[in-house]
Amino acid sequence: MTQIEITFLGTTAAVPTKVRNHPAIHLRYQSENEYCYLFDCGEGTQRQILYSGLNFMRIDEIFITHLHADHFAGLFGLLESMSLEGRKKPLRIFAPEAEKFVEALQSVGYSSKNFAVIPRNVAFEGNEIERLVDAEEFTVYAIPVKHGIPAVAYAFVEKDRIKIDKAKAKKLGLPETGPLYRKIKAEGSDVFNGKKIMLDDISIVEKGKKVVYSGDTMPCSNIVKLASDADLLIHDSTFFTDLEGMEGARHSSLDEVMRIAKQAKAKGVILTHISRRYQDIKELKEKIKGYENVKIAKDFMKIVLK
């Protein structure tokens, strides 16, 4: 069995509060192997990781949505701690203008790290979905979004899995177990008792899970495109009121997020990047009444998709 575990390490917008830290999301994919990814890394993220019971040394790669300080300032301390704890494995950092950013990041102070920090530029213009990571069991994608500075959204997409349907196999008189199934899955077919058995004859496709993280963005067609049929859309909802007439607002409101989710046919929505103007969680919960499968993120909240 596989599962995607998402831990919200920081859920505020711009300025931290007593209960909300700067943006960061930890995603752990568990199957026969384990993969740990960090999406954004606001100030204080490494302490949030410790409080949450996670291990920052297990982070495989980091994905930054954009270069506003509340989304990356935690990298300074996190990378130093990784070095002090003896990390040797190279670390890739994905971000818009990553090469310029990582070079500047490493030029500050007199640090000397024992592992390579590898920048990976992510396209921030246009409307194409870019494939960043292509692992055996999942893929990570990005697409440009609209925020006033170079910014992107990310999608973690589990690949579809082909499973043997025991009921179908039984109808064809096949044994319950055996090397026959391994060969059919590997080669697409095999012969049993003189009859050719095709993989399609005895299998079903289990759709992989899809998680999308918007980062900071105004409503745009690109996020709808990336979030199409997502199992979970984690979206910037800085404001819970209509933004019309609010000059300089480069974020999304509750109603805008819900329109995006409807257009994308997302199955579930979590609202994050909450403005500090909203101190009363009861008030926010009242605002989402009437919407189905919607939650408001809070620090250390965990979501598991199986």
Beta strands, then each sheet from edge to edge (+ up, - down):
strand 1: 3-10
strand 2: 24-30
strand 3: 34-39
strand 4: 61-63
strand 5: 91-95
strand 6: 117-121
strand 7: 130-134
strand 8: 138-144
strand 9: 152-158
strand 10: 161-164
strand 11: 189-192
strand 12: 195-198
strand 13: 203-206
strand 14: 210-213
strand 15: 232-236
strand 16: 269-272
strand 17: 294-296
strand 18: 302-305
sheet 1: 6+ 5+ 4+ 3+ 2- 1+ 18-
sheet 2: 7+ 8- 9+ 14- 15- 16- 17-
sheet 3: 10+ 13-
sheet 4: 11+ 12-
end
